[in-house]
Amino acid sequence: MQKYIDYGLESLSELETLKLILSFCGNKKVSDLAVRLLNHYGSIGNIFKTDVKIILKDNDINRQSAVLLRLITVISRLYHMDRENIQNIGSTESASYFLKNYYIGVSEEKIAVIAMNDDFSIKAYSFLSSGTNMSVSLSCHDISKFTLSHDANIIIISHNHPFGSAEPSENDISITRRVIHALKNINITLIDHIIVGQYECFSMREHFSDTLFARIADYGYKYNIHK
């Protein structure tokens, strides 16, 4: 702990950082536990992204430590969202930046919705569902309910590929098409669907502007056209 106080976090190795965190929660044999966790998960970042219940399968770690390790990424996400305080999203660049912050520490696939006015000012945003499979009927119902409850008429939807490429699957493309048409019938415009991958983002509007989004007004939303 003194090394951190004197020289800051940059002076600590991953192992030393993990040992410091675990020391606050009354674990026994902190050094051995930290070494084992790093060997098992590969990095401290991977530990932070791991579900509490999975971490607790290691009998030598207590509940307080497992929760604390997971809370670090949750708190980081809240901190980044509060610090950036983005009020307006009018381009794929700003949408991707906003969503990369919003998905910090999220280790399972989640669907997020950003509801906006037609000047792209944000009215509300939320995670609406979790899991590896997106249900089209459930998603459309939840998306429309959320959007209408905030009196918005333009939305961006997003989902993440936590440990892979942001490239869309055929199912992702099919779901986007169905959501576009379902929302269009109730006068809600899906302006973009952004996939947040492990290292990059993918904008459906940019890549499918002349197919999926060919008849969907962009309201001045800025994007690059990919042929």
Sequence and secondary structure as in RCSB ss.txt:
>XXXX:A:sequence
MQKYIDYGLESLSELETLKLILSFCGNKKVSDLAVRLLNHYGSIGNIFKTDVKIILKDNDINRQSAVLLRLITVI
SRLYHMDRENIQNIGSTESASYFLKNYYIGVSEEKIAVIAMNDDFSIKAYSFLSSGTNMSVSLSCHDISKFTLSH
DANIIIISHNHPFGSAEPSENDISITRRVIHALKNINITLIDHIIVGQYECFSMREHFSDTLFARIADYGYKYNI
HK
>XXXX:A:secstr
 HHHHHH GGGS HHHHHHHHHHTTT SSHHHHHHHHHHHHSSHHHHHTS HHHHTTSTTS HHHHHHHHHHHHH
HHHHHHHHH   B  BHHHHHHHHHHHTTT  S EEEEEEE TT BEEEEEEEEESSS  HHHHHHHHHHHHHHT
T  EEEEEEE TTS     HHHHHHHHHHHHHHHTTT EEEEEEEE SS EEEHHHHTTTTTTTTS  TT B   
  
